[in-house]
Amino acid sequence: MWANSQRNRVRRFCLKATPGNLPVIGVKEFAYVVNMDTARKLNLFPPMQVLKYAETVN
């Protein structure tokens, strides 16, 4: 079940609210993940600075 606040957000979006009337919600947590298998297949290699900050490298 959705909480009331989620219903209200969906309702605002569906009613074509203008961007200025939509609330901005900041991200509190995030994870930086580097998928090295995909990087190798694409022949792309992230710099060491990126790998230092990655939470997961697989």
KOLLO-945184 format. One line per field, with one value per atom (N, C-alpha, C): atom name; x, y, z; residue in one letter. Coordinates in Angstrom, 3 decimals, m for minus. Each point is the difference from the previous one (the first is absolute). Layout:
atome = CA_...
c1 = X_...
c2 = Y_...
c3 = Z_...
residu = a_...
This chain:
atome = N_CA_C_N_CA_C_N_CA_C_N_CA_C_N_CA_C_N_CA_C_N_CA_C_N_CA_C_N_CA_C_N_CA_C_N_CA_C_N_CA_C_N_CA_C_N_CA_C_N_CA_C_N_CA_C_N_CA_C_N_CA_C_N_CA_C_N_CA_C_N_CA_C_N_CA_C_N_CA_C_N_CA_C_N_CA_C_N_CA_C_N_CA_C_N_CA_C_N_CA_C_N_CA_C_N_CA_C_N_CA_C_N_CA_C_N_CA_C_N_CA_C_N_CA_C_N_CA_C_N_CA_C_N_CA_C_N_CA_C_N_CA_C_N_CA_C_N_CA_C_N_CA_C_N_CA_C_N_CA_C_N_CA_C_N_CA_C_N_CA_C_N_CA_C_N_CA_C_N_CA_C_N_CA_C_N_CA_C_N_CA_C_N_CA_C_N_CA_C_N_CA_C
c1 = 0.838_m0.838_0.870_m0.419_0.719_m0.425_0.935_m0.313_m0.701_m0.704_m0.721_0.905_1.211_0.905_0.377_0.188_0.311_m1.182_m1.191_m1.204_m0.112_0.272_m0.090_1.009_1.212_1.017_m0.435_m0.512_m0.453_m1.167_m0.906_m1.160_0.440_0.949_0.498_0.624_0.784_0.661_m1.026_m0.978_m1.010_m0.912_m0.168_m0.838_0.793_1.174_0.862_0.327_0.446_0.431_1.217_0.145_1.162_1.231_1.178_1.213_0.248_m0.345_0.222_m0.847_m1.086_m0.890_0.317_0.934_0.360_1.071_m0.112_1.010_1.317_1.084_1.324_0.417_0.364_0.403_1.448_0.857_1.412_0.285_1.066_0.433_0.815_m0.315_0.723_1.157_m0.193_1.035_0.065_1.180_0.151_1.201_0.050_1.121_0.562_1.291_0.669_0.546_m0.514_0.375_0.641_1.126_0.682_m0.060_m0.593_m0.091_1.158_1.074_1.210_m0.183_m0.870_m0.252_m0.551_m0.963_m0.583_1.020_0.777_1.022_1.012_0.411_0.958_m0.601_m1.259_m0.667_m0.110_m0.178_m0.096_1.366_1.044_1.365_0.139_m0.674_0.061_0.545_0.904_0.594_m0.105_m0.727_m0.161_1.332_0.187_1.239_0.079_1.198_0.192_m0.752_m0.133_m0.747_m1.445_m0.582_m1.381_m0.055_0.957_0.005_0.221_0.714_0.210_m1.309_m0.915_m1.244_m1.113_0.223_m1.028_m0.212_m1.247_m0.332_0.193_m0.330_0.132_0.645_0.991_0.609_m0.078_m0.761_m0.125_0.169
c2 = m1.198_1.198_1.243_0.946_1.271_0.884_0.768_0.984_1.183_0.774_1.152_0.966_0.222_0.946_m0.495_m1.314_m0.541_0.149_m0.229_0.180_1.443_0.916_1.419_0.364_m0.539_0.279_m0.524_m1.211_m0.587_0.803_0.393_0.780_1.323_0.690_1.268_m0.196_m1.059_m0.274_m0.308_m0.818_m0.395_1.163_0.945_1.157_1.081_m0.356_0.879_1.299_m0.145_1.162_0.621_1.293_0.668_m0.330_m0.030_m0.367_0.887_1.259_0.898_m0.324_m0.739_m0.351_m1.356_m0.730_m1.314_0.151_m0.742_0.098_m0.653_0.503_m0.557_m0.803_m1.244_m0.873_m0.405_0.273_m0.326_m1.454_m0.507_m1.371_0.008_m0.904_m0.075_m0.993_m1.073_m1.019_m0.466_m0.386_m0.592_m0.937_m0.879_m0.928_0.099_0.023_0.054_m1.393_m0.635_m1.371_m0.015_m0.682_m0.131_m1.462_m0.262_m1.354_m0.190_m0.609_m0.149_m0.976_m0.995_m0.923_0.766_0.860_0.794_1.002_0.605_0.958_m0.674_m1.204_m0.723_m0.326_m0.434_m0.323_1.219_1.171_1.240_0.644_m0.657_0.498_1.388_0.175_1.235_m0.326_0.818_m0.246_1.259_m0.059_1.182_0.424_1.310_0.476_m0.445_m0.039_m0.428_0.885_1.298_0.901_m0.467_m0.480_m0.503_m1.283_m0.882_m1.277_0.197_1.052_0.275_0.294_0.715_0.406_m1.037_m1.004_m1.008_m0.843_m0.211_m0.832_m1.473_m0.342_m1.379_m0.006_m0.858_m0.206_m1.498_m0.373_m1.433_m0.271
c3 = 0.000_0.000_0.000_m0.742_m0.047_1.147_0.499_1.033_m0.657_0.795_m0.530_m0.748_0.509_m0.656_m1.399_m0.155_m1.321_m0.933_0.486_m0.823_m0.465_0.907_m0.356_m1.079_0.088_m1.020_m1.355_m0.029_m1.261_m0.545_0.855_m0.424_m0.615_0.646_m0.538_m1.366_m0.137_m1.275_m1.077_0.319_m0.977_m0.400_0.885_m0.312_m0.727_m0.463_m0.787_0.729_1.218_0.770_m0.668_0.128_m0.580_0.836_m0.615_0.738_1.223_m0.076_1.116_1.218_m0.193_1.103_0.613_m0.588_0.532_1.076_1.095_1.054_m0.419_0.539_m0.259_1.229_m0.225_1.098_m0.244_0.955_m0.131_0.346_m0.556_0.269_1.287_0.898_1.270_m0.073_m0.734_m0.130_m1.449_m0.419_m1.319_0.034_m0.956_m0.112_m1.411_m0.112_m1.293_m0.274_m1.052_m0.328_m1.387_m0.125_m1.284_m0.415_m1.142_m0.530_m0.980_0.476_m0.809_m1.156_0.149_m1.116_m1.199_0.246_m1.079_m0.532_0.876_m0.436_m0.925_0.357_m0.855_m1.363_m0.017_m1.270_m0.905_0.625_m0.767_m0.245_0.504_m0.107_0.640_1.127_0.774_1.383_0.479_1.294_0.843_1.099_0.845_0.613_0.145_0.641_1.464_0.528_1.385_0.985_m0.286_0.890_0.127_m1.094_0.032_0.820_m0.204_0.724_1.494_0.391_1.422_0.714_m0.686_0.626_m0.154_m0.838_m0.230_1.260_0.309_1.153_m0.349_m1.230_m0.472_m1.377_m0.188_m1.305_m0.247_m1.021_m0.286_m1.456
residu = m_m_m_w_w_w_a_a_a_n_n_n_s_s_s_q_q_q_r_r_r_n_n_n_r_r_r_v_v_v_r_r_r_r_r_r_f_f_f_c_c_c_l_l_l_k_k_k_a_a_a_t_t_t_p_p_p_g_g_g_n_n_n_l_l_l_p_p_p_v_v_v_i_i_i_g_g_g_v_v_v_k_k_k_e_e_e_f_f_f_a_a_a_y_y_y_v_v_v_v_v_v_n_n_n_m_m_m_d_d_d_t_t_t_a_a_a_r_r_r_k_k_k_l_l_l_n_n_n_l_l_l_f_f_f_p_p_p_p_p_p_m_m_m_q_q_q_v_v_v_l_l_l_k_k_k_y_y_y_a_a_a_e_e_e_t_t_t_v_v_v_n_n_n
